[in-house]
Structure formats: structure tokens, C-alpha cells
Amino acid sequence: MGTTRRMDVLRFPSAFEASQACGNRTLDLLAKAISVRKRATLAISGGTSPKPMFELFANSGFPWEQVHVFWVDERCVPPSDSQSNYRTANETWLAPAKVPAGNIHRVQTELEPQEAARQYAQALQDFFQVRMGELPQFDVIHRGIGPDAHTASLFPGEPLIADHEGLAAAVWVEKMHQWRVTLLPGVLEAAWHTVVLATGADKAGALETVLHGPYDPMKWPAQIGARDVNVSWFTDLPKE
């Protein structure tokens, strides 16, 4: 008899508590990875929701010298721009916690988008030492979800949702009128563990459809790698 595969959905009274719980689970998973391999890899997402999680990271006393930090996606703006996911993480967590510069693998968004994506994909290939046709496996990938059920920078209808072989790509997000660089579905699905932070009333409908509706990632991109046994969802939304 096959093992029933299920996702872990944890609901909290507030967005702050959900974010902190997501952070604590992430630290636990990273610690376990370090105990086995002496180092750990983490890919983080941006937005305002994870800021309490980043603040927890900054004050955790965790051995960040043993963790290599990457980004799930990044806006194609300078790293000093207020929209930069790197800037938010750096100001809230990386700099206060004195994470070594050599452990921080940001997207070089000061470059042209296609070149930034090419260099990021190459950096992933080099760091994880993957050969052609192989995918890097992060110890933990932290993701979010938008009200339209996008995740990373993969929005509904994006052709790259069908790409399960590439590592990263530049994508034009029409609704934001902005270029971004994003990890691709194969990398998201290959992670050893995924934590998804989904907070805010505007995401309620999308969340329940992603978790329990028909599987259609082209319409609901956050369904990518979202229903496996190694995925934990953290939300402040009650079950519909």
C-alpha cells in the first residue's frame, strides 16, 4: 500500500505569529541540514510578509556562517532600491546578523534582465555542482503566494510555468510593468523542504483553491510543488 502524501497546513491567529512560526520551522530545518552536511542552503522570497521572520533570524544567534542564502525571485531594480528583495532582507536580517558576504548569493539585478538571469542560473549550477539536466536541491525554499495565486515571479498564464528543466529565467510581469528574475518550477519542486507563508485576507480565496482545488498550476501557479509531504504552509487565514 502506498504512503499517503499530504501537506502540512498550520493556521495562526495573526500574520505575525504565522511569520514567526515559519521562521522557527526554517531554522529547525536548516539546523538539521547542518548536522548532516555541515552547511545548509536557503532560498528566500520577498514582500512585507516575511519581515517578522527575517527579524527572528537576525536575533536568533543562528550559525549563519554555515548557511548560503539565495533568492527565489528578485525585481530587476538596483540592490539599493526600496523594491529590492535583497535590500529588505539585508537591512532586516543579513547585515544585523553579520551573515558572511560570501554566503549571500543575490541576483545581479543591476545587469540587463536576461543577463542577470543567465548569471544567476550559472551561479546556481556552479554552487550546487549540477551537471546539464540536473537540478539543484535547496535544503529549504521559502515561498509566498499572491492574491492571484502567483508564487516566485510566476504569474497565472506565464509560459515558464511549463519549464521544469531550467534553473532561472527573466520574466516580464505585465501587471507590474516590471522585469523580474525567478527560479523555475523544477527547482521549486526539487527542494528538500518548502515553507510557504500565506497571510492576508486578500489571499483567502486563492489559498483554499491552491490547497484543495483542481490541480492547474498554469492558472494557480502557487500549486507548483505545494501539495507534497515536505511542504508546510503557514497562514493567518481560517479554513473556509
C-alpha positions as CSV (number, residue, x, y, z in Angstrom):
1,M,0.0,0.0,0.0
2,G,1.4,3.4,-1.0
3,T,2.1,6.1,1.6
4,T,-0.5,8.9,1.7
5,R,1.2,12.2,0.8
6,R,-0.1,15.2,2.5
7,M,0.9,18.8,3.0
8,D,1.1,20.4,6.4
9,V,-1.2,23.5,6.8
10,L,-0.7,25.4,10.1
11,R,-3.1,28.2,10.9
12,F,-2.3,31.0,13.4
13,P,-4.3,33.9,15.0
14,S,-2.2,36.6,13.3
15,A,0.2,37.2,10.4
16,F,3.0,38.0,12.8
17,E,2.6,34.6,14.5
18,A,2.4,32.8,11.2
19,S,5.6,34.5,10.0
20,Q,7.4,33.8,13.3
21,A,6.4,30.1,13.2
22,C,7.5,29.9,9.6
23,G,10.9,31.3,10.7
24,N,11.2,28.8,13.5
25,R,10.4,25.9,11.2
26,T,13.0,27.2,8.8
27,L,15.7,27.4,11.5
28,D,14.9,23.9,12.6
29,L,15.2,22.5,9.1
30,L,18.5,24.4,8.5
31,A,19.9,23.1,11.7
32,K,19.1,19.5,10.7
33,A,20.8,20.1,7.3
34,I,23.9,21.5,9.0
35,S,24.1,18.5,11.4
36,V,24.3,16.2,8.3
37,R,26.2,18.2,5.7
38,K,28.0,20.9,7.8
39,R,26.2,23.6,5.7
40,A,22.7,24.5,4.6
41,T,21.1,26.3,1.6
42,L,18.1,28.6,1.8
43,A,16.2,30.4,-0.9
44,I,14.0,33.3,0.3
45,S,11.2,35.3,-1.1
46,G,10.4,39.0,-0.7
47,G,7.5,41.2,0.1
48,T,6.5,42.5,3.5
49,S,5.0,39.3,4.9
50,P,8.4,37.7,5.8
51,K,9.8,40.7,7.7
52,P,8.9,39.3,11.1
53,M,10.6,36.1,10.0
54,F,13.7,38.0,9.0
55,E,13.7,39.8,12.3
56,L,13.6,36.5,14.1
57,F,16.5,35.3,12.0
58,A,18.5,38.4,12.9
59,N,18.0,37.8,16.6
60,S,18.3,34.0,16.7
61,G,22.0,33.6,17.2
62,F,22.0,31.0,14.5
63,P,25.3,30.0,12.9
64,W,24.7,31.8,9.6
65,E,28.3,31.3,8.6
66,Q,27.1,27.7,7.7
67,V,24.2,28.9,5.6
68,H,24.2,30.0,2.0
69,V,21.4,32.4,1.1
70,F,19.8,32.7,-2.3
71,W,16.6,34.3,-3.7
72,V,13.5,32.7,-5.1
73,D,12.9,35.8,-7.2
74,E,14.0,39.4,-7.5
75,R,12.7,42.5,-9.0
76,C,15.0,44.0,-11.7
77,V,15.9,47.1,-9.7
78,P,19.2,48.2,-8.2
79,P,20.0,46.5,-4.9
80,S,19.7,49.8,-3.2
81,D,16.1,50.3,-4.4
82,S,13.2,50.2,-1.9
83,Q,11.6,47.4,-4.1
84,S,14.6,45.2,-3.9
85,N,14.0,41.9,-2.1
86,Y,17.7,41.8,-1.4
87,R,17.7,45.2,0.3
88,T,14.8,44.2,2.6
89,A,16.5,41.0,3.7
90,N,19.8,42.7,4.1
91,E,18.6,45.6,6.2
92,T,16.3,43.4,8.4
93,W,18.4,40.3,8.8
94,L,21.6,39.7,6.8
95,A,23.5,42.8,7.9
96,P,22.3,42.7,11.6
97,A,23.2,39.0,11.9
98,K,26.5,39.6,10.1
99,V,25.9,36.9,7.6
100,P,29.2,36.5,5.7
101,A,29.2,38.3,2.3
102,G,30.5,35.1,0.6
103,N,27.3,33.3,1.8
104,I,25.0,35.8,0.2
105,H,24.1,35.0,-3.4
106,R,21.9,37.8,-4.7
107,V,20.7,38.2,-8.2
108,Q,22.8,40.8,-10.0
109,T,19.8,43.0,-10.9
110,E,22.0,45.9,-11.9
111,L,22.5,44.0,-15.2
112,E,20.2,43.6,-18.1
113,P,17.4,41.1,-17.1
114,Q,18.4,38.3,-19.4
115,E,22.0,38.6,-18.4
116,A,21.1,38.7,-14.7
117,A,19.1,35.5,-15.1
118,R,21.9,33.8,-17.0
119,Q,24.4,34.7,-14.4
120,Y,22.1,33.6,-11.6
121,A,21.4,30.3,-13.3
122,Q,25.2,29.8,-13.7
123,A,25.8,30.7,-10.1
124,L,23.3,28.0,-9.0
125,Q,24.9,25.5,-11.3
126,D,28.4,26.2,-10.0
127,F,27.5,26.3,-6.3
128,F,25.4,23.1,-6.4
129,Q,27.8,21.5,-8.9
130,V,24.9,20.2,-11.0
131,R,25.5,18.9,-14.5
132,M,23.4,19.6,-17.5
133,G,19.9,18.2,-17.0
134,E,20.2,18.1,-13.2
135,L,18.5,20.4,-10.7
136,P,19.9,22.0,-7.5
137,Q,18.2,20.9,-4.3
138,F,17.9,23.5,-1.7
139,D,17.6,22.4,1.9
140,V,14.8,25.0,2.4
141,I,12.9,27.2,-0.1
142,H,10.7,29.9,1.5
143,R,7.8,31.0,-0.8
144,G,4.8,33.2,-0.7
145,I,1.6,33.5,-2.5
146,G,-0.2,36.4,-4.1
147,P,-3.9,37.2,-4.2
148,D,-3.9,35.9,-7.8
149,A,-2.1,32.7,-6.6
150,H,1.3,33.6,-8.1
151,T,4.4,32.3,-6.4
152,A,8.0,33.3,-7.0
153,S,7.5,35.6,-10.1
154,L,5.4,33.0,-11.9
155,F,2.1,34.6,-12.6
156,P,-1.1,33.0,-14.0
157,G,-0.6,32.1,-17.7
158,E,3.2,32.5,-17.7
159,P,4.7,30.1,-20.2
160,L,7.7,29.5,-18.0
161,I,5.4,27.5,-15.6
162,A,5.8,24.7,-18.1
163,D,9.6,24.8,-17.8
164,H,10.8,22.1,-15.5
165,E,14.3,21.8,-16.7
166,G,15.7,25.4,-16.5
167,L,17.1,26.9,-13.3
168,A,16.2,30.6,-13.5
169,A,14.9,33.0,-16.1
170,A,14.0,36.6,-16.6
171,V,10.2,37.2,-16.8
172,W,8.2,40.3,-17.8
173,V,5.4,40.8,-15.3
174,E,2.8,42.8,-17.3
175,K,0.6,43.6,-14.3
176,M,3.6,45.1,-12.5
177,H,5.1,46.6,-15.7
178,Q,8.4,45.2,-14.4
179,W,11.1,42.7,-15.3
180,R,12.0,40.1,-12.7
181,V,14.3,37.1,-12.3
182,T,12.8,33.9,-10.9
183,L,13.6,30.4,-10.1
184,L,11.8,27.9,-12.3
185,P,9.3,25.2,-11.4
186,G,11.8,22.3,-11.5
187,V,14.0,24.0,-8.8
188,L,11.0,24.8,-6.7
189,E,9.8,21.2,-6.8
190,A,13.2,19.7,-6.1
191,A,13.7,21.4,-2.7
192,W,14.1,19.0,0.2
193,H,11.7,21.2,2.2
194,T,9.4,24.1,1.3
195,V,7.8,26.6,3.7
196,V,5.1,28.8,2.3
197,L,4.0,31.9,4.2
198,A,0.4,32.9,3.1
199,T,-1.0,35.8,5.2
200,G,-3.6,38.5,4.5
201,A,-7.3,38.3,3.9
202,D,-6.9,39.2,0.2
203,K,-5.3,35.7,-0.3
204,A,-8.1,33.7,1.3
205,G,-9.8,32.6,-2.0
206,A,-6.5,31.8,-3.7
207,L,-5.2,29.9,-0.8
208,E,-8.1,27.4,-0.5
209,T,-8.1,26.8,-4.3
210,V,-4.4,26.2,-4.3
211,L,-4.6,23.8,-1.4
212,H,-7.8,22.0,-2.3
213,G,-8.9,22.9,-5.8
214,P,-8.2,21.1,-9.1
215,Y,-4.5,21.0,-9.9
216,D,-3.9,23.6,-12.6
217,P,-0.6,25.4,-12.0
218,M,-0.9,27.4,-15.2
219,K,-4.0,29.1,-13.6
220,W,-2.8,28.7,-9.9
221,P,1.0,28.9,-10.0
222,A,1.3,28.5,-6.2
223,Q,0.2,24.9,-6.7
224,I,3.7,24.2,-8.0
225,G,5.3,21.7,-5.6
226,A,2.7,22.8,-3.0
227,R,0.9,19.6,-2.0
228,D,3.8,17.3,-1.2
229,V,4.7,15.8,2.2
230,N,7.8,18.1,2.5
231,V,5.7,21.3,2.3
232,S,4.5,23.3,5.2
233,W,2.0,26.2,4.9
234,F,1.8,29.0,7.5
235,T,-1.2,31.2,7.4
236,D,-3.4,33.5,9.5
237,L,-6.5,32.6,7.4
238,P,-9.2,30.4,8.9
239,K,-10.3,27.3,6.9
240,E,-13.2,28.1,4.6
